[in-house]
């Protein structure tokens, strides 16, 4: 599911922007959810509790925390989300590069331009990122962006999702590892594989996911995990 957050503190604008977003996503036949926040504080409350989004549409001029400051805070935890500024002022355009913003759009929102951005971002970052998981007699198609980790639990492998859900997987952890994209998924322990894009903190001994799950990191895998983590932190 393509998860969109819209943060806009002027009601007239966020209602219009939400409708444009829904129309675009339905036109492109993309499974989606949209979360609307009427202040930067409301967004940050949800984000700091583990909510994550694929596309974040931010107004810049807002009370308390402006959109640029909010984007800087977001980047401290999530290097992968696509950030698009939608604003009435062009003065922050150059600063948008500092937070690796995907685009900078002026109000009123140009729906055709946003459609191009959404289509490109979805194609580039999500449509191809699905993992086929065998669970019993079923083959499940799961978005890689929704996966936190795979772990050995007794004689079975359990997959944990960002929403806290779990899936029992057939086969061995080493067999699952063979089919995963290595730029995102790493072995951090003999009994664990993690999706680094959903890890917000990594030390020599543990990884903490965006949902708060703590995953052990063994000495054997620690250096490689740290190297890959730092590399993907700076990739846009």
Residue pairs with C-beta under 8 A, 6 or more apart in sequence:
1 31
1 32
1 33
1 143
1 146
2 25
2 30
2 31
2 32
2 33
2 54
2 55
2 122
2 126
3 32
3 33
3 35
3 52
3 53
3 54
3 55
4 21
4 25
4 32
4 33
4 34
4 35
4 53
4 54
4 55
4 56
4 57
5 34
5 35
5 36
5 37
5 43
5 51
5 53
5 55
5 56
5 57
6 14
6 17
6 18
6 21
6 34
6 35
6 36
6 37
6 57
7 37
7 39
7 40
7 42
7 43
7 56
7 57
7 58
7 59
7 62
7 67
7 70
8 14
8 17
8 36
8 37
8 38
8 57
8 59
8 86
9 38
9 39
9 40
9 59
9 62
9 63
10 59
11 38
13 59
13 86
13 107
13 108
13 109
14 36
14 38
16 108
16 109
17 57
17 86
17 109
18 34
18 36
20 109
20 111
20 114
21 34
21 57
21 114
21 118
22 32
22 34
23 111
24 111
24 114
24 115
24 118
25 32
25 34
25 118
27 115
28 115
28 118
28 119
28 122
30 118
30 122
35 46
35 51
35 53
37 43
37 46
39 62
39 63
39 64
40 62
40 63
40 64
40 65
40 66
40 67
40 69
40 70
41 64
41 65
43 70
44 65
44 70
44 73
47 74
47 77
50 162
50 210
50 211
50 212
52 78
52 81
52 162
52 198
52 210
53 81
54 81
54 82
54 121
54 122
54 125
54 126
54 145
55 81
55 82
55 84
55 118
55 121
56 71
56 74
56 81
56 82
56 83
56 84
57 84
57 86
58 67
58 70
58 71
58 83
58 84
58 85
58 86
59 67
59 85
59 86
59 87
60 66
60 67
60 68
60 85
60 87
60 89
60 92
61 67
61 87
61 88
61 89
62 70
65 73
67 85
67 87
67 92
68 85
68 92
68 95
68 96
68 99
71 83
71 85
71 96
71 99
71 101
72 98
72 99
74 81
74 83
74 99
75 99
75 100
77 200
77 210
78 200
78 210
79 100
79 232
79 233
79 234
79 235
79 236
80 125
80 145
80 197
80 232
82 102
82 117
82 121
82 125
83 99
83 100
83 101
83 102
84 101
84 102
84 103
84 104
84 105
84 114
84 117
85 92
85 96
85 101
85 103
85 104
85 105
86 105
86 106
86 107
86 109
87 104
87 105
87 106
87 107
88 106
88 107
90 106
92 104
93 104
96 104
100 236
102 117
102 121
103 113
103 117
105 113
105 114
126 143
126 145
129 143
129 144
129 145
129 181
129 184
130 141
130 142
130 143
130 144
131 141
131 142
131 143
131 144
131 147
131 179
131 180
132 139
132 140
132 141
132 142
132 179
133 139
133 140
133 141
133 142
133 159
133 167
133 169
133 176
134 140
134 169
134 170
134 171
135 167
135 168
135 169
135 170
136 168
136 170
140 167
142 159
142 161
142 167
144 181
144 184
144 185
144 195
145 162
145 195
145 197
145 198
146 161
146 162
146 163
147 159
147 160
147 161
147 162
147 185
147 195
147 198
148 160
148 161
148 162
148 194
148 195
148 198
148 209
148 210
148 211
148 213
149 159
149 160
149 192
149 193
149 194
149 195
149 209
149 213
149 215
150 157
150 158
150 159
150 160
150 169
150 173
150 176
150 177
150 192
150 193
151 157
151 158
151 160
151 173
151 191
151 192
151 193
151 215
152 173
152 191
152 192
156 168
156 169
157 168
157 169
157 170
157 171
157 172
157 173
157 176
158 166
158 167
158 168
158 169
159 166
159 167
159 168
159 169
160 166
160 209
160 213
161 167
162 198
162 209
162 210
162 211
163 211
164 211
169 176
173 191
173 193
176 193
177 185
177 187
177 193
180 193
183 228
183 232
184 195
184 196
184 197
184 232
185 193
185 194
185 195
185 196
186 193
186 194
186 196
186 221
186 224
186 225
186 228
186 229
187 193
187 221
187 224
187 225
188 194
188 207
188 215
188 216
188 217
188 218
188 221
188 222
188 225
189 215
189 216
189 217
189 218
189 221
190 218
190 220
192 215
192 216
194 207
194 209
194 215
194 225
196 202
196 225
196 228
196 229
196 232
197 232
198 209
198 210
198 211
199 207
199 208
199 209
199 210
199 215
199 229
200 208
200 209
200 210
201 207
201 208
202 208
202 217
202 225
202 226
202 229
203 217
204 217
204 219
204 222
204 226
205 216
205 217
205 222
206 214
206 215
206 216
206 217
207 214
207 215
207 216
207 217
207 225
208 214
208 215
209 215
217 225
